[in-house]
Amino acid sequence: MNRAIVHMDLDAFFVSCERRNNSQLEGIPLIIGGGDRGVVASCSYEARKFGVRSAMPIRMALRLCPDAKVIRGDYELYSNLSHLVTEVIQEKVPVMEKASIDEFYLDLSGMDKFFGCYQWTKEIASAVNKETGLPISFALSTNKTVSKIGTGESKPVGKLEIKELEIKPFLSPLSIKKIPMVGDKTFQLLSRIGIRTIHTLSEMPVLVLQQMIGINGKELWKKANGIDENPVVPYSERKSISTEKTFAADTMDIAELKRLISGMAEKLAYQLRREKWLTSTVVIKIRYANFDTETKQSRVTYTSADHTLSRVALQLFEKVYTRRMRIRLVGLRFTDLVHGNHQMNLFEDTEEQMNLYQTMDYIKNRFGSDAVGRASGFEFGK
């Protein structure tokens, strides 16, 4: 049985959400992001014509497109609409994977004998638009890689089918940058030896690619040849992540307790970013020496930034710790999680903070989560 894999992507999602609520924003260059020192979280197609791109500093974006309107963004709105789209799609397909806040994979394999996979996908896209007011593009093919590339090529509001015999002709003329796993470094490396199109890459010997870029060489060759066996992973939400510490001896050392809470927040926030989650609720728990347990929680704008989560956790600790009594346990929990990208969420953060997180996460990914940390939560002499 031939596989039928669909990739669906909400067009300029944050921009579409804002326009859904304010029709006066239609047709104008629009940038979603932080202040003057922030970065672009999303931008309209009108702004993209001037060279504006996601993750670009706002100042640079405004130099390219001075007439653009900048909106800080409402991540709670975007999250709620993402949930609504998820519900619309999920009730109409046998297997759905939510790859991020605004993109989905569907496995419709075997469904063509009932209705026709392409027609079915068109009706799903139409239902999303009708029930949420948001535009969505899709591409249908035999695997996730080709479908994802197809969606990108068909935007905005694209409806594309790439049949098995059409895969090679479709991929061949495209830039290797269109392959999802090709980043800037890989592109530059391959470009230096004249490999710029998927056609050229597909004809490279696998062993040569492995020697050039390591173990991913074979996977890259397969994608260039339209081969991808990765399954669509059924979607499920994770409710919360948490950590706690029981002390060997009950304590009233407030400075040490605050240091511990800061460290907990940083480690849990790193876990959120690594697993591509965002949280909207922070919960602090303490247990006194007499085993009385108290909790306090606070809602936050969806985030995975530890400087924000640490600040809220410490504020909660000051509110919940009301007795002059020793503590035997302290715990921290982030709940009400949604899938999302750390970069998308940093509407209030500067370019410098973005770079700091990317650098710290790179070090942690390579050398372990304890390799680097903020001084406020770091346990020296460990």
C-alpha positions as CSV (number, residue, x, y, z in Angstrom):
1,M,0.0,0.0,0.0
2,N,1.4,3.4,-0.9
3,R,1.7,5.8,1.9
4,A,-0.4,9.1,1.8
5,I,1.3,11.7,4.1
6,V,0.0,15.2,4.3
7,H,1.8,18.2,5.7
8,M,-0.4,21.1,6.8
9,D,1.0,24.5,7.7
10,L,-1.0,27.6,8.9
11,D,0.1,30.5,6.7
12,A,2.0,33.3,8.6
13,F,0.2,32.0,11.7
14,F,0.7,34.8,14.1
15,V,-0.1,37.4,11.5
16,S,-3.2,35.5,10.5
17,C,-4.4,35.4,14.1
18,E,-4.0,39.1,14.4
19,R,-5.8,39.8,11.1
20,R,-8.6,37.4,12.2
21,N,-9.3,39.8,15.1
22,N,-8.6,43.0,13.3
23,S,-9.5,43.3,9.6
24,Q,-7.8,46.7,9.3
25,L,-4.4,44.8,9.3
26,E,-5.2,43.1,6.0
27,G,-2.9,43.8,3.1
28,I,-0.3,45.8,5.1
29,P,3.3,44.9,6.0
30,L,3.0,43.4,9.5
31,I,5.7,42.3,11.9
32,I,5.0,40.3,15.1
33,G,7.7,40.6,17.7
34,G,9.2,42.6,20.6
35,G,10.3,46.2,20.9
36,D,13.1,47.9,19.1
37,R,15.7,45.5,20.5
38,G,13.6,42.4,20.0
39,V,13.4,40.0,17.1
40,V,10.8,39.1,14.5
41,A,8.6,36.2,15.6
42,S,6.6,36.3,12.4
43,C,5.8,38.6,9.5
44,S,3.3,39.0,6.7
45,Y,4.0,38.1,3.1
46,E,3.8,41.9,2.4
47,A,6.8,42.4,4.7
48,R,8.7,39.3,3.4
49,K,8.8,41.0,-0.1
50,F,11.2,43.5,1.5
51,G,13.4,40.8,2.9
52,V,12.0,40.6,6.4
53,R,12.4,37.2,8.0
54,S,11.7,35.4,11.3
55,A,14.4,35.7,14.0
56,M,15.7,38.9,12.3
57,P,16.3,41.9,14.7
58,I,13.3,44.3,14.7
59,R,15.7,47.2,13.9
60,M,17.0,45.5,10.8
61,A,13.5,44.6,9.7
62,L,12.3,48.2,10.0
63,R,15.3,49.4,8.0
64,L,14.2,47.0,5.2
65,C,10.5,47.8,5.5
66,P,10.0,51.2,7.3
67,D,6.3,51.2,6.7
68,A,5.7,47.9,8.5
69,K,3.4,47.9,11.6
70,V,4.9,46.1,14.6
71,I,2.7,44.2,17.0
72,R,4.1,42.6,20.2
73,G,1.9,39.6,19.8
74,D,-0.6,37.7,22.0
75,Y,0.8,34.3,22.6
76,E,-2.3,33.2,24.5
77,L,-4.5,34.0,21.5
78,Y,-2.1,32.0,19.2
79,S,-2.1,29.0,21.6
80,N,-5.9,29.0,21.9
81,L,-6.3,29.1,18.1
82,S,-3.7,26.4,17.7
83,H,-5.7,24.2,20.0
84,L,-8.9,24.9,18.0
85,V,-7.2,24.0,14.7
86,T,-5.8,20.8,16.3
87,E,-9.3,19.8,17.4
88,V,-10.8,20.4,13.9
89,I,-8.1,18.3,12.2
90,Q,-7.9,15.6,14.8
91,E,-11.6,14.7,14.6
92,K,-11.3,14.2,10.8
93,V,-8.2,12.0,10.4
94,P,-7.1,8.6,11.7
95,V,-3.5,9.7,12.6
96,M,-2.3,13.2,13.2
97,E,1.1,14.5,14.5
98,K,1.3,18.1,15.8
99,A,4.8,19.1,14.8
100,S,4.6,22.6,16.2
101,I,2.1,25.3,17.1
102,D,1.2,25.8,13.5
103,E,2.1,22.7,11.5
104,F,0.7,19.2,11.3
105,Y,1.4,15.8,9.6
106,L,-1.5,13.5,8.7
107,D,-1.3,9.9,7.7
108,L,-4.2,9.1,5.3
109,S,-2.7,5.8,4.0
110,G,-5.4,3.5,2.8
111,M,-8.1,6.2,2.9
112,D,-8.1,6.8,-0.8
113,K,-10.4,3.8,-1.4
114,F,-13.1,5.5,0.6
115,F,-13.0,9.1,-0.6
116,G,-9.7,10.1,-2.3
117,C,-6.9,11.4,-0.1
118,Y,-6.5,14.7,-2.0
119,Q,-10.2,15.5,-1.9
120,W,-10.3,14.6,1.8
121,T,-7.3,16.8,2.5
122,K,-8.9,19.7,0.7
123,E,-12.1,19.3,2.8
124,I,-10.0,19.3,6.0
125,A,-8.2,22.5,5.0
126,S,-11.6,24.1,4.1
127,A,-13.0,23.1,7.5
128,V,-10.0,24.7,9.3
129,N,-10.6,27.9,7.4
130,K,-14.3,27.9,8.0
131,E,-14.2,27.0,11.7
132,T,-11.2,29.1,12.7
133,G,-11.0,31.8,10.1
134,L,-7.3,31.0,9.5
135,P,-5.7,30.2,6.1
136,I,-3.8,26.9,5.8
137,S,-1.7,25.3,3.1
138,F,-1.0,21.6,2.5
139,A,0.9,19.2,0.3
140,L,0.1,15.5,-0.1
141,S,2.8,13.0,-1.1
142,T,4.3,9.6,0.0
143,N,6.4,10.8,2.9
144,K,6.9,13.6,5.4
145,T,10.0,15.3,3.8
146,V,8.4,15.7,0.3
147,S,5.1,16.8,1.8
148,K,6.8,19.5,4.0
149,I,8.9,20.8,1.0
150,G,5.7,20.8,-1.1
151,T,3.8,22.9,1.5
152,G,6.6,25.5,1.5
153,E,6.6,25.6,-2.3
154,S,2.8,26.0,-2.5
155,K,2.3,28.8,0.0
156,P,0.3,30.9,0.6
157,V,-3.0,28.9,0.7
158,G,-1.4,26.1,-1.4
159,K,-3.1,22.8,-2.3
160,L,-0.5,20.5,-3.8
161,E,-0.3,16.8,-4.5
162,I,3.0,15.2,-5.5
163,K,2.5,11.7,-6.7
164,E,5.3,9.1,-6.5
165,L,6.4,9.4,-10.1
166,E,6.4,13.2,-9.7
167,I,8.7,13.3,-6.7
168,K,12.1,13.4,-8.5
169,P,11.0,16.0,-11.1
170,F,9.5,18.1,-8.3
171,L,12.6,18.0,-6.0
172,S,15.4,18.2,-8.6
173,P,15.5,21.9,-9.5
174,L,15.0,23.1,-5.9
175,S,17.8,24.5,-3.7
176,I,19.2,22.1,-1.2
177,K,18.1,24.7,1.4
178,K,14.6,23.4,0.9
179,I,15.5,20.1,2.6
180,P,14.4,20.5,6.3
181,M,17.7,19.2,7.8
182,V,20.0,21.5,5.7
183,G,21.0,24.5,7.8
184,D,23.3,27.3,6.9
185,K,26.6,25.5,7.8
186,T,25.7,22.4,5.7
187,F,24.5,24.7,2.8
188,Q,27.8,26.6,2.8
189,L,29.8,23.4,3.0
190,L,28.0,21.8,0.1
191,S,27.9,25.0,-1.9
192,R,31.7,25.3,-1.8
193,I,32.0,22.1,-3.9
194,G,29.2,23.1,-6.3
195,I,26.2,21.2,-4.7
196,R,23.4,23.7,-4.7
197,T,20.4,21.9,-6.1
198,I,18.7,18.8,-4.8
199,H,19.3,17.1,-8.2
200,T,23.1,17.4,-7.8
201,L,22.9,16.3,-4.2
202,S,20.8,13.2,-5.1
203,E,23.6,12.0,-7.5
204,M,26.4,12.3,-4.9
205,P,27.9,9.0,-3.6
206,V,26.6,8.3,-0.1
207,L,30.1,7.6,1.2
208,V,31.3,11.0,0.1
209,L,28.4,12.7,1.9
210,Q,29.1,10.7,5.0
211,Q,32.8,11.7,4.9
212,M,31.8,15.4,4.5
213,I,29.0,15.8,7.1
214,G,29.2,12.7,9.2
215,I,26.5,10.2,10.1
216,N,23.7,12.4,8.7
217,G,25.2,12.0,5.2
218,K,23.1,9.0,4.4
219,E,19.9,10.5,5.7
220,L,20.5,13.6,3.6
221,W,21.1,11.6,0.5
222,K,17.8,9.7,1.1
223,K,15.9,12.9,1.5
224,A,17.4,14.3,-1.7
225,N,16.1,11.2,-3.4
226,G,12.6,11.6,-2.0
227,I,13.1,8.7,0.5
228,D,11.8,9.1,4.1
229,E,10.4,6.2,6.2
230,N,9.7,8.3,9.3
231,P,6.2,7.6,10.6
232,V,3.5,10.2,11.6
233,V,3.6,10.1,15.4
234,P,0.1,10.3,17.0
235,Y,-0.4,13.5,18.8
236,S,-0.7,13.7,22.6
237,E,-0.3,16.6,25.1
238,R,2.0,16.5,28.0
239,K,0.4,18.0,31.1
240,S,3.3,19.1,33.3
241,I,6.9,18.7,34.2
242,S,8.2,19.0,37.8
243,T,11.0,18.5,40.2
244,E,11.4,18.6,44.0
245,K,14.0,18.1,46.7
246,T,13.7,16.7,50.1
247,F,16.5,18.0,52.5
248,A,18.6,15.6,54.6
249,A,18.1,18.1,57.4
250,D,15.2,20.5,57.7
251,T,16.3,24.1,56.8
252,M,15.4,27.8,57.2
253,D,18.2,29.0,55.0
254,I,16.3,31.4,52.8
255,A,19.2,32.2,50.5
256,E,19.9,28.5,49.9
257,L,16.2,27.8,49.2
258,K,16.0,30.7,46.7
259,R,19.2,29.4,45.0
260,L,17.7,26.0,44.8
261,I,14.4,27.3,43.3
262,S,16.3,29.3,40.7
263,G,18.3,26.2,39.7
264,M,15.2,24.1,39.5
265,A,13.5,26.7,37.2
266,E,16.5,26.9,34.9
267,K,16.7,23.1,34.5
268,L,13.0,22.7,33.9
269,A,13.0,25.6,31.4
270,Y,15.9,24.0,29.5
271,Q,13.8,20.7,29.4
272,L,10.9,22.7,28.0
273,R,13.0,24.2,25.2
274,R,14.7,20.9,24.4
275,E,11.3,19.1,24.1
276,K,9.7,22.1,22.4
277,W,7.1,22.9,25.1
278,L,5.8,26.2,26.6
279,T,4.2,26.5,30.0
280,S,1.5,28.9,31.2
281,T,1.3,28.0,34.9
282,V,4.0,27.9,37.6
283,V,3.4,26.0,40.8
284,I,5.6,26.1,43.9
285,K,5.3,23.6,46.7
286,I,6.8,23.6,50.2
287,R,6.5,21.0,53.0
288,Y,7.2,22.1,56.5
289,A,9.0,20.1,59.1
290,N,5.7,19.0,60.6
291,F,4.7,17.7,57.2
292,D,2.1,20.4,56.5
293,T,2.2,21.0,52.7
294,E,1.3,24.2,50.9
295,T,1.2,25.2,47.2
296,K,0.8,28.4,45.3
297,Q,0.5,28.9,41.6
298,S,0.5,31.8,39.1
299,R,-0.5,32.1,35.4
300,V,2.1,33.5,33.0
301,T,2.2,34.2,29.3
302,Y,3.3,31.0,27.5
303,T,7.0,30.8,27.8
304,S,10.1,28.6,28.2
305,A,12.4,31.4,29.3
306,D,14.1,30.6,32.6
307,H,14.7,34.2,33.6
308,T,10.9,34.7,33.5
309,L,10.0,31.4,35.2
310,S,12.6,31.8,37.9
311,R,11.3,35.2,38.8
312,V,7.7,34.0,39.1
313,A,8.8,30.9,41.1
314,L,10.7,33.1,43.6
315,Q,7.8,35.5,43.9
316,L,5.5,32.5,44.7
317,F,7.9,31.2,47.3
318,E,7.9,34.5,49.1
319,K,4.1,34.4,49.2
320,V,3.7,30.7,50.2
321,Y,6.4,30.6,52.9
322,T,4.5,32.4,55.7
323,R,5.6,30.5,58.8
324,R,8.8,30.8,60.7
325,M,9.3,27.1,60.5
326,R,11.9,24.8,59.0
327,I,11.2,23.3,55.6
328,R,11.8,19.7,54.7
329,L,10.9,19.8,51.0
330,V,10.6,22.3,48.1
331,G,9.2,21.6,44.7
332,L,8.5,23.3,41.4
333,R,6.1,22.4,38.6
334,F,5.3,23.9,35.2
335,T,1.9,22.9,33.9
336,D,-0.7,23.6,31.2
337,L,1.9,22.9,28.6
338,V,1.5,23.4,24.8
339,H,3.8,22.6,21.9
340,G,5.7,25.7,20.8
341,N,9.1,27.1,19.9
342,H,11.1,29.0,22.4
343,Q,12.2,31.5,19.7
344,M,8.5,32.2,18.8
345,N,7.6,33.1,22.4
346,L,10.3,35.7,23.2
347,F,8.2,38.7,22.3
348,E,9.6,40.7,25.2
349,D,13.2,39.6,24.9
350,T,16.1,41.2,23.2
351,E,18.4,39.9,20.5
352,E,21.1,39.6,23.1
353,Q,18.8,37.3,25.3
354,M,18.0,35.2,22.3
355,N,21.7,34.7,21.6
356,L,22.3,33.9,25.2
357,Y,19.7,31.2,25.3
358,Q,20.9,29.6,22.0
359,T,24.5,29.6,23.3
360,M,23.7,28.2,26.7
361,D,21.4,25.5,25.2
362,Y,24.1,24.5,22.7
363,I,26.6,24.1,25.6
364,K,24.1,22.1,27.6
365,N,23.2,19.9,24.6
366,R,26.8,19.1,24.1
367,F,28.2,18.8,27.6
368,G,25.2,18.1,29.8
369,S,22.6,20.2,31.6
370,D,24.9,21.1,34.4
371,A,27.7,22.4,32.2
372,V,26.6,26.0,32.4
373,G,24.0,27.9,34.4
374,R,23.0,31.2,35.9
375,A,25.0,32.2,39.0
376,S,21.7,32.7,40.9
377,G,20.9,29.0,40.7
378,F,24.3,27.4,40.3
379,E,25.8,25.1,42.9
380,F,29.5,26.0,43.0
381,G,32.0,23.4,44.0
382,K,29.8,20.6,42.8
